[in-house]
Amino acid sequence: MNKLNPSAYLDSLNVDTMRFGLTAITDLLSRLGNPQNSYKIILIAGTNGKGSTAAMTSSILCSAGYKVGLYTSPHLVDVRERIVINGKKISLKEFNRTIAYVKDKKEQLVTYFEFLTAVAYVYFQRQKVDIAVLEVGLGGRLDATNVCKPMVSIITNIAFDHIDYLGNTLDSIAREKAGIIKQKGVCITAAKQKKVLEVLKNVCLRRRAKLYCLNSDIKIKKQKDGFLNYQGLYRNLKNLKIPLQGDHQLSNAALALAAIELCTKKGFNIADTAIYAGLKNTHWEARLEVLQNQPLFLLDGAHNPAGISVLCRSLKKDFSYRRLILIFGALADKDYSQMLQKIVPLASIIILTQLKTKRAVPVNDIMETVKKMGYPAIVTENVKQAIERAQALAKKQDLICATGSFYLAGEVKQAFPKLVLCDNTKSQ
């Protein structure tokens, strides 16, 4: 067992394999002694904003002095980014040790995500975390994370994504996400669509769970000076500050704050000072992340039409620049055509690139789509070339934006420090 190569073993599980069903993960966790039942959990589902909401929630809990596990996906550069305690990713030694332990207990085939979820649950138990904040991988009802009993469930929003797995209507997608709502549990959501809210309300009614909604039960408002005012379930907070760019982060912050309020009702001691500090110190990569100034280089992990819409709104509202230079790459199972329809008209220069993953759409297919839209595009063989081309074409007043996939974001992160001096030292 000591000779186990964890990287090779994880690769053998195939990161691109997805499975709907809880039988394998339930069996594995049972053999591991059900570590997920040994600490409190906040479980977060939704189409977009899960990671940012998780990061803010975790940061506040850390500021309050708690030992907090954070499990997110996908990673950008290193798989260990997915499993974090109080801002520090799992050490290589602990990662290898936990992989060996979980592999030894495994009796049936599991996917990459199922295996990593088990590793996270075990690691958090071994490290005796007070609470873990978990991001759902896909959907909710049959996602590997959904074998826990969350103290609070969060559904950020519902939009079209993964329709092959979740269904092609908002109702069906909402039903899958609502799977994380537990019997007599509590759920917070920022979903706005009437039909989505109806689904969530009906599920809560059947399960005798409590549902809190943004803009009715909780409210958040941006002030002229950029500070936020929050009107919550039990407390009102003024002049809050979040470092994450974009107005869409307001709803994510509101959900995190409501979750924190519910934690205090469950016995967690979280002072207002911890909330202010935790929000202010939140760091989350590849969400309107500025990698460089002059020219401004923006990295965003938007990977579906709803995410791209949010990015476009922010590009129009929150940034000033002469020309937008777009770097774009996407996965074949995403609606990249709709994504392009939204963002391409904003760009003066379009650079398309091939991603390394097998799930990537061929760059020539993206080029054909852009050509049909009537726009010229530059095609590059890889992300490094795309960055070099963008830097060469950009003037100081321009904005370079790389988007379309978290896989693209990860490749940018790997290539970027080797190509230019990175201003954002936190992301190194």
C-alpha positions as CSV (number, residue, x, y, z in Angstrom):
1,M,0.0,0.0,0.0
2,N,2.9,2.4,0.7
3,K,3.9,2.2,-3.0
4,L,0.5,3.5,-4.1
5,N,0.8,6.4,-6.6
6,P,-2.2,8.5,-5.7
7,S,-2.1,10.6,-8.8
8,A,-2.0,7.5,-11.1
9,Y,-4.8,5.9,-9.1
10,L,-7.0,9.0,-9.2
11,D,-6.4,9.3,-13.0
12,S,-7.4,5.6,-13.4
13,L,-10.8,6.5,-12.0
14,N,-11.3,9.0,-14.9
15,V,-12.2,12.5,-13.9
16,D,-14.7,12.8,-16.8
17,T,-16.9,9.9,-15.7
18,M,-20.2,11.0,-14.1
19,R,-22.7,8.8,-12.4
20,F,-26.1,9.5,-10.9
21,G,-26.8,7.3,-7.9
22,L,-25.8,7.0,-4.3
23,T,-25.4,3.2,-4.0
24,A,-21.6,3.1,-4.5
25,I,-20.8,6.2,-2.3
26,T,-23.2,5.0,0.4
27,D,-21.5,1.6,0.5
28,L,-18.0,3.1,0.6
29,L,-18.8,5.6,3.4
30,S,-20.4,2.8,5.4
31,R,-17.2,0.8,5.1
32,L,-15.3,3.9,6.3
33,G,-17.6,4.3,9.3
34,N,-19.7,7.1,7.9
35,P,-17.2,10.0,8.6
36,Q,-19.7,12.5,7.2
37,N,-21.9,12.1,10.4
38,S,-19.2,13.2,12.8
39,Y,-19.4,17.0,12.2
40,K,-21.9,19.7,11.1
41,I,-22.3,20.4,7.4
42,I,-23.6,23.1,5.1
43,L,-24.4,21.8,1.7
44,I,-24.6,24.1,-1.4
45,A,-26.2,23.3,-4.7
46,G,-27.2,25.5,-7.6
47,T,-26.3,26.3,-11.2
48,N,-23.9,29.1,-10.5
49,G,-22.4,30.8,-7.5
50,K,-21.9,27.7,-5.4
51,G,-18.1,28.1,-4.9
52,S,-18.3,31.8,-4.1
53,T,-21.1,31.2,-1.6
54,A,-19.1,28.4,0.0
55,A,-15.9,30.5,0.1
56,M,-17.7,33.4,1.9
57,T,-19.5,31.1,4.4
58,S,-16.2,29.2,5.2
59,S,-14.3,32.5,5.6
60,I,-16.8,33.9,8.1
61,L,-16.8,30.7,10.1
62,C,-12.9,30.7,10.1
63,S,-13.0,34.3,11.4
64,A,-15.3,33.2,14.2
65,G,-12.5,30.8,15.3
66,Y,-13.9,27.5,14.1
67,K,-12.1,24.7,12.3
68,V,-13.8,24.7,8.9
69,G,-13.5,22.1,6.1
70,L,-14.2,23.3,2.6
71,Y,-14.9,20.9,-0.3
72,T,-15.3,22.4,-3.8
73,S,-15.0,21.4,-7.4
74,P,-13.5,21.5,-9.9
75,H,-9.9,22.4,-9.1
76,L,-7.9,24.8,-11.2
77,V,-4.3,23.5,-11.0
78,D,-4.0,21.0,-8.2
79,V,-6.6,18.5,-7.1
80,R,-5.8,19.2,-3.5
81,E,-7.4,22.6,-3.9
82,R,-10.7,20.8,-3.5
83,I,-10.1,19.8,0.1
84,V,-9.2,22.7,2.4
85,I,-9.3,23.4,6.1
86,N,-9.1,27.0,7.3
87,G,-7.7,28.2,3.9
88,K,-5.0,25.5,3.7
89,K,-5.3,22.7,1.2
90,I,-4.7,19.1,2.3
91,S,-1.0,18.3,2.5
92,L,0.4,15.9,0.0
93,K,1.3,13.5,2.8
94,E,-2.2,13.5,4.2
95,F,-3.7,13.3,0.7
96,N,-1.7,10.2,-0.1
97,R,-2.4,8.6,3.2
98,T,-6.1,9.2,3.0
99,I,-6.3,8.0,-0.6
100,A,-4.5,4.7,0.4
101,Y,-7.0,4.3,3.4
102,V,-10.1,4.9,1.3
103,K,-8.8,2.7,-1.6
104,D,-8.2,-0.1,0.9
105,K,-11.8,0.0,2.1
106,K,-13.3,0.2,-1.4
107,E,-15.1,-2.9,-2.7
108,Q,-17.1,-1.7,-5.7
109,L,-16.2,0.6,-8.6
110,V,-16.5,4.3,-7.8
111,T,-16.0,7.4,-9.9
112,Y,-13.3,10.0,-9.4
113,F,-15.7,12.4,-7.8
114,E,-17.2,9.8,-5.5
115,F,-13.7,8.7,-4.4
116,L,-12.6,12.3,-3.7
117,T,-15.8,13.0,-1.8
118,A,-15.0,10.1,0.5
119,V,-11.4,11.3,0.9
120,A,-12.7,14.7,1.9
121,Y,-15.2,13.3,4.4
122,V,-12.5,11.1,6.0
123,Y,-9.9,13.9,6.1
124,F,-12.3,16.3,7.8
125,Q,-13.2,13.7,10.4
126,R,-9.5,12.9,11.1
127,Q,-8.7,16.6,11.5
128,K,-11.7,17.1,13.8
129,V,-13.4,20.0,11.9
130,D,-16.2,21.8,13.7
131,I,-18.1,22.2,10.5
132,A,-17.7,21.5,6.7
133,V,-19.0,23.5,3.8
134,L,-19.6,21.3,0.8
135,E,-20.3,22.2,-2.8
136,V,-22.5,19.8,-4.7
137,G,-20.8,18.5,-7.8
138,L,-23.7,18.0,-10.2
139,G,-27.4,18.3,-9.5
140,G,-28.1,17.5,-5.9
141,R,-30.5,14.6,-5.4
142,L,-28.1,11.9,-6.6
143,D,-24.8,13.8,-6.2
144,A,-22.1,12.0,-4.1
145,T,-22.1,14.8,-1.5
146,N,-25.8,14.2,-0.8
147,V,-25.2,11.4,1.7
148,C,-24.9,13.8,4.6
149,K,-27.4,15.4,6.9
150,P,-26.8,19.1,6.4
151,M,-27.5,21.6,9.1
152,V,-28.3,24.1,6.4
153,S,-29.0,23.5,2.6
154,I,-28.4,26.3,0.1
155,I,-29.6,26.4,-3.5
156,T,-28.0,29.4,-5.0
157,N,-30.0,29.6,-8.3
158,I,-31.4,27.5,-11.1
159,A,-30.6,27.9,-14.8
160,F,-30.0,25.6,-17.7
161,D,-26.9,23.4,-17.4
162,H,-26.1,19.7,-17.7
163,I,-29.5,19.2,-19.3
164,D,-28.5,15.6,-20.4
165,Y,-28.3,14.7,-16.7
166,L,-30.7,17.1,-15.0
167,G,-33.5,17.5,-17.6
168,N,-34.3,20.2,-20.1
169,T,-36.9,22.2,-18.1
170,L,-36.3,24.5,-15.1
171,D,-38.8,22.4,-13.2
172,S,-36.8,19.1,-13.7
173,I,-33.5,20.9,-12.9
174,A,-35.1,22.4,-9.7
175,R,-36.3,19.0,-8.6
176,E,-32.8,17.5,-8.9
177,K,-31.3,20.4,-6.9
178,A,-34.1,20.2,-4.3
179,G,-32.8,16.7,-3.5
180,I,-30.5,18.3,-0.9
181,I,-33.4,19.6,1.1
182,K,-33.8,17.2,4.1
183,Q,-36.8,16.1,6.2
184,K,-37.4,18.9,8.8
185,G,-34.4,20.7,7.4
186,V,-33.8,24.3,6.3
187,C,-33.0,25.7,2.9
188,I,-32.0,29.1,1.7
189,T,-32.3,30.1,-2.0
190,A,-31.7,33.1,-4.3
191,A,-33.7,31.5,-7.1
192,K,-36.2,34.0,-8.6
193,Q,-38.3,32.1,-11.2
194,K,-41.8,31.5,-10.1
195,K,-41.9,27.8,-11.4
196,V,-38.6,27.1,-9.6
197,L,-39.8,28.6,-6.3
198,E,-43.0,26.5,-6.6
199,V,-40.9,23.3,-6.9
200,L,-38.8,24.3,-3.9
201,K,-41.8,25.3,-1.8
202,N,-43.6,22.0,-2.6
203,V,-40.5,19.9,-1.7
204,C,-40.2,21.8,1.6
205,L,-43.9,21.4,2.3
206,R,-43.6,17.6,1.8
207,R,-40.5,17.3,3.9
208,R,-41.7,19.7,6.6
209,A,-38.6,21.8,5.9
210,K,-38.3,25.6,6.2
211,L,-37.5,27.7,3.1
212,Y,-36.0,31.2,3.2
213,C,-35.9,33.3,0.0
214,L,-33.8,36.2,-1.1
215,N,-35.8,39.5,-1.5
216,S,-38.5,38.3,0.9
217,D,-37.0,36.7,4.0
218,I,-33.5,38.1,3.5
219,K,-32.5,41.3,1.6
220,I,-29.2,42.8,0.6
221,K,-28.5,46.2,-1.0
222,K,-25.4,47.8,-2.5
223,Q,-24.8,51.4,-1.3
224,K,-23.4,54.2,-3.5
225,D,-20.0,53.9,-1.7
226,G,-19.9,50.2,-2.7
227,F,-20.6,48.9,0.8
228,L,-23.5,46.4,1.4
229,N,-26.4,46.5,3.8
230,Y,-27.9,43.2,4.8
231,Q,-31.4,42.7,6.3
232,G,-31.5,39.2,7.6
233,L,-33.5,36.7,9.6
234,Y,-32.2,37.7,13.0
235,R,-29.8,40.6,12.5
236,N,-29.3,43.6,10.2
237,L,-25.7,44.5,9.2
238,K,-24.6,47.7,7.5
239,N,-21.4,48.7,5.6
240,L,-20.3,45.2,4.7
241,K,-17.5,44.8,2.2
242,I,-16.8,41.9,-0.2
243,P,-13.7,41.7,-2.3
244,L,-15.3,39.5,-5.0
245,Q,-16.1,41.6,-8.1
246,G,-19.6,41.8,-9.7
247,D,-23.1,42.6,-8.5
248,H,-24.0,38.9,-8.7
249,Q,-21.9,38.4,-5.6
250,L,-24.5,40.3,-3.6
251,S,-26.9,37.4,-3.7
252,N,-24.1,34.9,-2.9
253,A,-23.1,37.0,0.1
254,A,-26.8,37.2,1.3
255,L,-27.0,33.4,1.2
256,A,-23.7,33.0,3.1
257,L,-24.9,35.5,5.7
258,A,-28.3,33.7,6.1
259,A,-26.4,30.4,6.5
260,I,-24.3,32.0,9.2
261,E,-27.4,33.3,11.0
262,L,-28.8,29.8,11.0
263,C,-25.6,28.4,12.3
264,T,-25.8,30.8,15.3
265,K,-29.3,29.4,16.0
266,K,-27.7,25.9,16.0
267,G,-25.2,26.9,18.7
268,F,-22.3,28.4,16.8
269,N,-21.0,31.6,18.4
270,I,-20.4,34.1,15.5
271,A,-20.0,37.8,16.4
272,D,-20.7,40.6,13.9
273,T,-17.0,41.4,13.9
274,A,-16.3,37.9,12.5
275,I,-18.9,38.4,9.8
276,Y,-17.3,41.7,8.7
277,A,-13.8,40.3,8.8
278,G,-14.7,37.0,7.1
279,L,-16.5,38.6,4.2
280,K,-13.7,41.2,3.7
281,N,-11.0,38.4,3.7
282,T,-12.8,36.1,1.3
283,H,-10.6,35.0,-1.6
284,W,-12.0,32.9,-4.5
285,E,-10.1,32.3,-7.7
286,A,-11.3,32.6,-11.3
287,R,-14.4,34.6,-10.4
288,L,-13.8,38.0,-12.1
289,E,-10.2,37.6,-10.8
290,V,-7.8,40.3,-11.9
291,L,-4.4,38.6,-12.8
292,Q,-2.7,41.7,-14.1
293,N,-3.2,45.5,-14.6
294,Q,-2.3,47.5,-17.7
295,P,-3.6,45.8,-19.7
296,L,-6.2,44.4,-17.3
297,F,-6.3,40.6,-17.5
298,L,-9.5,39.2,-16.1
299,L,-10.1,35.5,-15.5
300,D,-13.6,34.1,-15.0
301,G,-14.8,30.5,-14.8
302,A,-18.2,31.2,-16.4
303,H,-19.1,27.9,-18.2
304,N,-22.8,28.1,-19.1
305,P,-25.1,30.7,-20.6
306,A,-26.3,32.0,-17.3
307,G,-22.7,32.4,-16.0
308,I,-21.7,34.2,-19.2
309,S,-24.7,36.6,-18.9
310,V,-23.5,37.5,-15.4
311,L,-20.0,38.1,-16.8
312,C,-21.3,40.3,-19.6
313,R,-23.3,42.4,-17.2
314,S,-20.2,42.9,-15.1
315,L,-18.0,43.7,-18.1
316,K,-20.5,46.5,-19.1
317,K,-21.0,47.8,-15.6
318,D,-18.0,47.2,-13.4
319,F,-15.0,47.8,-15.8
320,S,-13.9,50.5,-18.1
321,Y,-11.6,49.7,-21.0
322,R,-11.0,50.7,-24.7
323,R,-11.3,47.2,-26.3
324,L,-12.2,43.8,-25.0
325,I,-9.9,41.0,-26.1
326,L,-11.7,37.7,-25.5
327,I,-9.9,34.4,-24.9
328,F,-12.5,31.5,-25.1
329,G,-12.4,27.8,-24.8
330,A,-15.2,25.4,-23.7
331,L,-16.4,21.9,-23.0
332,A,-18.4,20.0,-25.7
333,D,-21.2,19.2,-23.2
334,K,-21.8,22.9,-22.6
335,D,-24.1,25.2,-24.6
336,Y,-21.0,27.1,-26.0
337,S,-23.0,28.4,-28.9
338,Q,-25.4,30.3,-26.6
339,M,-22.4,31.5,-24.5
340,L,-20.7,32.9,-27.6
341,Q,-23.9,34.6,-28.8
342,K,-23.8,36.6,-25.5
343,I,-20.2,37.5,-25.2
344,V,-18.7,37.7,-28.7
345,P,-20.6,41.0,-29.7
346,L,-18.8,42.7,-26.8
347,A,-15.3,41.8,-28.0
348,S,-13.1,43.7,-30.4
349,I,-10.7,40.8,-30.8
350,I,-11.7,37.1,-30.4
351,I,-9.0,34.5,-29.6
352,L,-10.2,30.9,-29.5
353,T,-8.2,28.1,-28.0
354,Q,-8.0,24.3,-27.6
355,L,-8.3,23.0,-24.0
356,K,-6.3,19.9,-23.0
357,T,-9.2,17.8,-21.6
358,K,-10.9,15.2,-23.7
359,R,-14.2,16.9,-22.9
360,A,-13.2,20.0,-24.8
361,V,-15.0,21.1,-27.9
362,P,-12.6,21.2,-30.9
363,V,-11.4,24.8,-31.4
364,N,-12.3,24.6,-35.1
365,D,-15.9,23.9,-34.1
366,I,-16.0,27.0,-32.0
367,M,-14.4,29.0,-34.9
368,E,-17.2,27.8,-37.2
369,T,-19.8,29.0,-34.7
370,V,-18.2,32.4,-34.5
371,K,-17.8,32.6,-38.2
372,K,-21.5,31.9,-38.7
373,M,-22.2,34.8,-36.3
374,G,-20.3,37.0,-38.7
375,Y,-17.2,37.7,-36.6
376,P,-13.5,37.1,-37.4
377,A,-11.5,35.0,-34.9
378,I,-7.9,34.0,-34.1
379,V,-7.4,30.3,-33.5
380,T,-4.6,29.1,-31.2
381,E,-3.4,25.6,-30.5
382,N,-3.2,26.0,-26.7
383,V,-3.9,28.4,-23.8
384,K,-0.3,29.5,-23.6
385,Q,-0.4,30.7,-27.2
386,A,-3.7,32.4,-26.6
387,I,-2.4,34.4,-23.7
388,E,0.8,35.3,-25.6
389,R,-1.3,36.5,-28.6
390,A,-3.6,38.5,-26.4
391,Q,-0.7,40.2,-24.6
392,A,0.9,41.1,-27.9
393,L,-2.2,42.6,-29.3
394,A,-3.3,44.5,-26.1
395,K,-2.7,48.1,-25.4
396,K,-2.6,49.5,-21.8
397,Q,-6.3,50.6,-21.9
398,D,-7.6,47.3,-23.2
399,L,-9.1,44.4,-21.1
400,I,-8.2,40.8,-21.8
401,C,-10.9,38.4,-20.5
402,A,-10.3,34.6,-20.5
403,T,-13.6,32.6,-19.9
404,G,-15.7,29.7,-21.0
405,S,-14.7,26.9,-18.7
406,F,-13.0,26.2,-15.3
407,Y,-10.7,23.9,-17.3
408,L,-9.6,27.0,-19.3
409,A,-9.2,28.9,-16.0
410,G,-6.9,26.2,-14.7
411,E,-4.8,26.2,-17.8
412,V,-4.5,30.0,-17.6
413,K,-3.4,29.7,-14.0
414,Q,-0.7,27.3,-14.9
415,A,0.6,29.2,-17.9
416,F,0.2,32.8,-16.6
417,P,3.0,33.1,-14.0
418,K,5.4,31.7,-16.5
419,L,4.5,34.3,-19.1
420,V,4.0,37.5,-17.1
421,L,4.5,38.9,-13.6
422,C,1.3,38.2,-11.7
423,D,0.0,41.1,-9.6
424,N,-2.3,38.9,-7.5
425,T,0.1,37.2,-5.1
426,K,-2.7,35.5,-3.2
427,S,-3.4,33.1,-6.1
428,Q,0.2,31.8,-6.3
